[in-house]
Amino acid sequence: MTTSLPPLSQAPALNPLPADNSAAGNTYTDINGLAELKRDPTSEKSINAVAQQVEAMFLQMMLKSMRDANMGDEMDGNEMSMYQDMFDKQVALTISQHADLGIAALLKRQTSGKSAPAGSKSAIGAAAGATDAGAPVTSATQADLTPAAFVSQVMPSIERAAADLGVDPRALLAQAALETGWGQRMPRTADGAPSHNMFGIKAGDEWSGARATADTVEFTNGVATPRRSAFRAYGSIDESVNDFAKLLKNSPRYRDVIAAGGDTQAYVDSLGKSGYATDPEYANKLNRILRGAVLGAAMVSRPVKL
């Protein structure tokens, strides 16, 4: 279930920049700010500024991954992509200066040699959405969950399921990336635990297991409607992928999807026609992920077993 950034005219107003912000740089192209950091790299001001810049880099990577997965930026041309990249970098820097995501605070603690208070969790660590297959959620931060890390975590389960179904695992991987935003957004249970729901499977009346809720956008006759939906919650990625494979095998609706075999395009086309998702652009979004640079780069260190 995808979301997009609001137009600038609808974005909430930001507070004025702090008066003492000389070392941080107010724009991502501020060379003077970087030069000032070198004069006194061990000062508290410099450490704060560097931590803030790293947090901004993470935010910019996250924005780019979301656009690559959902918007198909390459379709807008090179010039538009350049300006979009500049916009994302500045937005990321501005957000890092006005919001506490937990990354900067963690870096400052590590740099200064201070440990986190006992029992505490960083905001990003608490929001991490995926773990190693078959294992509970660890303390890995969201910053660690790059597309490459996401692929590494989910591929063992996906390869086993794909072999059982007789389909190309890359098709399942693209679907998991689309449904979870490369592991960055998944429904959570009432107590905040991750659902490990890799394929956006809803929890209907027939589901007797744990549930998680999330805001979604459903389409009816091409009209998008926001809803609060219940999703199935699993104890691990492996459970989620196995349940998805079971759903495809046991439902006549997905007969053509499985019949696609190793033909990834046929899998995507059949899935789009099956009604798996109400989004009329679902198949197109899957194709953009499969052809996109993010998936290609993430797969470099994790070749697919066909």
N, C-alpha and C positions, 0 to 999 in steps of 0.2 A: 504494500500500500504506500504510494509515493506522495511526497509533499514537495512544494517548491517555495523558494524565497519570495516574500511579498514585494511588490513594487516599492521603490524608494518613498513614494508619496504616502504609502501605508505603513512604513516602518516606524517603530516607536522612536521618539526623539531621544538623543543621547545627552547625558549630562556634559557640561563643559569639561575640557581636559584639566587635570590638576595643574595648579600654578607651577609646582616644582617638577617639571617633566623633561628637563633638559637632556638627561642622559638617555631617555627612552626613544625619542624620535616620534613625531606625530604622524609621519607618513613612512611607508615601507621603503621609500627612496631617499630617506634622510641620511646622507653620508656623514654629515656633521655629528649627528647623534652617535654613530658608530665610532667615529674618531675620538669622541669624548670618553667613551667607555674604555679605550686603550690607555688613557692617562692614569686611571686609578682602577684597575680591573678587580681589585679585592674589596672595594668599598661596598657598603650596603646598597647605595644607589645603583652602582653598576651591576651588582648581583640581581637586584630587583628588575633592572631593565633587561638584562640578558634572559632571565626567566620569562619575562613578559614576551620577549621576541620569540622564544621557543614555543610558547603557548600559541602565539599568533601563527607560527609556521604550521603547527598541528591543525589549527582551525582552517587555514587555507587549504591544506591537504584534504581535510574532510569535506570542505565545500567543493573542491575539484572532483573528488570521488563521487559525491552526490550528483553533480552535473553529468559526469561521464556515464553514470549508471542510469540516470532518469531522463536527461534532457537531450542527449545526443548533440553535444556542442559542436562536433565536427561538421554538422550539417549547416552551420551558420556561416562558414567561411573563415579563412585565416585571420582576417582583420577583426571580425567580431570576436573570435576566440581570444585574440590578444587583449582587446579592451575588457572582455569578461574576466580574464586572468588578472589584469590590473585592478579591476573592481573588487574581486575576491580577496586579493592581498590586502587592500586598504580596509575592507570590511573586517577581515580577520584581525588586523592590528588594532582597529578601533574597539572591537568587542573585547579583546584581551585587556585593554586599558580600562574597561568599565564593568567587567564581569569577572567573577571568581569561579573558574572552572576546576580548580584544584591542581592543575599541572604546574603552574608557576609556583604555587606554595610548596609543592613537593620538591621541585628543583631547588628552591631556596633552602629548604631544610637539608637536602643532601649536600649542597655546596657549602653551607655553613657548618656541617657536621652535626646538626641537631636531628634527633630522631622524632618521629611522629608520636603523639601521645598514645599510650596504650589503649587498644581497643578502638582507635579511630580509623576512619576510612576516608580516602580522598573522594571528592565528588565524582571524578572520572572513574576511579576504581569501582565505586558502587554502581556505576552505570555500564560497566563492561557487559557486552551482550552475548559472548560466545566463549566456549572453553574447549579443551582437548576432547576429542570424541570419547564418549563413555565416562567422562569425569565431571564432577561438580564444578561450579564456577570457582575460579581461583582469584587471587588478588591482582591479576594482570590488569593494567590500566587500559583505557580505551585508546590511549596514544600508541600502545603496543600493537593494537589490532589493526594493522595495515591490511590492505587487500592481500598481500603476500602471506601475512600471518593467518588471515581468514581462510585462504586456500589451504594452507598447511594443516589447519585444524579440522576442516570439514571433509577434505578429500578422502581420507581412509574410509569413512562411512559412506560417502557418495560413490566411491569406486566399487565397494561391495554391493550396494543397492543397484547400481547401473549394470553390473555383471549379472545380477539376478534377474533384472528386467530385460536385459539384452539391448540396452540403449547406450548412447554415447554419454559418458560421465560429464563431459563439458556442458551438455544441455542442462543436467541437473545442477551443476555448479552455477551456471548463469542464472538459473531460477532462484537458487538460494541467495545469490548476491542481490538480485532484484528485490526479493521479499524482505530481506533483512538490512538492505543498505550496506552490504559487505560486513554484516555483523554489528553495525553501529546502532541499529534500532530494532528491537524485538519486544513484544508484549511482556509485561511482568505480572506476577501474581500479586495478590493483595498485600503480602508481606514483603514485596520488593524483590522476590527471587526471580531469576531469569526463566523464561518459558522454554528456551532452547527450540522454539518453533521456527524451523528453517524454511518452511514453505507456506507460511500464512494459512494453515489449516484451521478453519473455524471449529468451535466447540458447539455442536448441535445437541439436540435432546438425547441422541444416541451415545454421546460421549460421557463416560462415567468417571473419567480421570480428573486431574487438577486442571484449573482454568486460569487464564490471564486475560486482562482486558486492555484495549487500546483504541484510540481514536483512528478511524479509517475513513476512506472516501469510497463510496460505492456508486456505481453507474446504473441508471435505469433509463433505457431508451436514449442513451448518450448523455444524460444529464447527471452531473456529479452531485452527490448528496453526502454530507458528513454524518458519520454515525459512530456510536460507541459499541464495539463488537467484542464478543467473547471468543477467545482462541484456546486451542488445546495447549496444555503445558506438559513438558516432558522432563525426565530426570537427567537427560543427556542428549547430546547431538545425535548419537547413535540411535536412540529411541525415536527421535523425531524423523530421521531419514528412513528408518525401517517402517514407520507408520505411513509415511508418504508413499513408499514403494508398495505397501499393502493396499493403500487406497487406489493406486493406479491399476494394480492387478485384479482387484475384486470388483471394480465398477465398469460396467459395459460402456459407460460414457467415454472412457479413456482407451478403448480398444485400439483405435487408430494411432494413439500416441505411442503405445507400446509397439505397435506394428511398424513404426518408423525405424526401429532397430538402430543401426549406427548412423543413419541419416539425420544429422542434427537439424537441418532446415525443416525436414518433414516432421520432426518431433515438435519444433516450435510452432509450425503452421497448424498441426493437429491440436496442440494444446490450446492455441488461440481460438480455434473453432469449437472446442469442447465445452466452453463455458466455465473453465476452471476459475477464471477471474472475470469480474464484471467490467473491468477496464478495457475498452475497445482498442487501446494501444498496447495491450499486454505483449502480444507477439512482437511488435515493433521494438519495444523496450528490451526484450530478450535478445533480439538480433543486434541491437546497438551494443549491448554488453559483450556478446560473443565476438563482435568485430572490433571492439574498442581496444585502445591501448592499455587500459588499466588491467584487463584480464590477461592480455598478452604478457605484460610485465610481471604480473603476479604468478604466472605459470612457469616462468623461467627456471625457478629453483624447484618446481614440483611438476615434472612432466606427467601427463595423464597416462594411466595404464588402460589400454583399449582391449 
